[in-house]
Amino acid sequence: MKKYIASFITAILIILAASVASANPYNEYLNGDPNFKLCDGHMGIAWYVDLSSLNVNLYNPPEYIIGINIISANSDDNYAIQKIMTYRFKYNYDRQAMYFEKPVTGEWKYIPPDESWANTGVVQSAGEIAFRQAYGIPFYH
């Protein structure tokens, strides 16, 4: 009986270890470069924030505007870069409101903090990473 219990526990531990190891199939950094931090991944595409491109456009607490490049890479094609886009994020820290500027129209679009990925895409996580990189604290508190 002890053998069965030990085997069962071992099998459970192996399954748990495998699920933890595969929890995030995307590389934390693009090509191992810590300047390119993973902000999201979905269906074989990984998005990275280029931390070296960060540019504080407005520092007027509680209002901030930060520009940063977001890179998309195909994880199925050895992380070949597909696109590099510059995004700007506007924050109101007191109201806990984050926005991103639509690249074509220049319109600011609110990013709800509790929406699904389908509604916010990569901009929510990229905006949070940009704020943390610029000021050393998380945006949402």
N, C-alpha and C positions, 0 to 999 in steps of 0.2 A: 504494500500500500504506500509506503514511504517513497518508493521508486516512482510510482505514478504521480504522486503529488509533486515530487521534485521535477519530474519531466514536464508536468503541466505548468509549473511556475517558470521553468526555463523557457518553455515555448511562449508564454505570455511576455516574458522579458525581451525575447528576441523580436516579437511582433511590435512591442512598444518602442524598442530601439530603432527598428526599421522605419516606423511611422515618424518618429522624431527626426531621423536623418533625412527623410524625404519631405518634411513639412514645407520647406521652401526650395523648390527646384532651381531657383535662379541664383546666380553668383552675387554675393554681397557687394562686390566691386567689379566694375567693368574691366576686364583684362587684369585684375589684381591691383588696379590703381585706386588708392583711397580717395583721390579727388573725384571719382565717379561713383557715388553711393547709390545703391539700389533704392528706388522709392516705390516701385510696384512691378508686378509681373502678371501677365494674363495671356493664356492660350499661346505660349511660345514667344511672346514679345516681352522684353524686360525694359523698364524705363529707369534711367539713371539721372540723378541731379549732378551737374558739373559744379562742384563746390568752388572750384577756382574761378568760375565765371560770376560768382555772386557780386551784385552791385547794389548797395543801398542807395535808392533814388530819393527817399524822403525819410528823415528822422525827425519826427515832431510828435513825441509821445502825447497821447496814446495812439497816434496815427503813424503808420509806417508804409513805405512802398519798397519792395525788393525785386530786382530783376535777376533771373538766373536761367541758365540753359538746361533743357531737358533733352536727353538723348534716348532714342528708342533703338533697341538692338534685337536681332533675331536669335533667340537662344538655340534654335534648331540648326542654325547656320554658323556655329562657333562664335556667337555674339557679334556678328557682322553689323556694323552701324547702319541703320536705315535712314534716320532723320535726326537733325539737331534743330531744336526750336527754342527761341528765347521767350520766356514767360515773365510777366510782371504780376506780383501779388500785392494787394493792398490789405492792410490789417487795421482794425480798431481794437486795441487790446482791452479797453474798458468794456466794450460791448461784446467781446469775443466773436467778432465778425471778420471773416476772411473772404476776399474776393480775388478773382483773377481777371486779367485783361484779355478780352478776346482778340487774338492776333490780327484779324482782318478788319474788324469794326472799331477797335479801341474801347469798346463798351466794357464796363466792369460788371462781372457776373458773380453773384453771391454763391459761396460754397457752404452749404449746410453741413455742420459738423457731424450730424448723425444720419446722413443719407447713405444709401448703398453705393457700391462701386459703379453700378450702372448709371447713377446720376452724377457722380463726382469725378469718375475716371481717376487719372493719376494726379490731378491738380491738388487735391486735398493733401495727400501725403507729401508731394513736392513742396507745397507751401509751408507745411509744418517743418520739413527738413530745412528749408531756406531760413525760416525765422530762428530756429534753434542754432543754425550755423552762424547767423549774424549776431545773435544776442546771448547765446549760451543758455537759454531757457526755452521750455516748450511754449508754444502759442496758447494752446488750450490748457486751462488750469482747472 
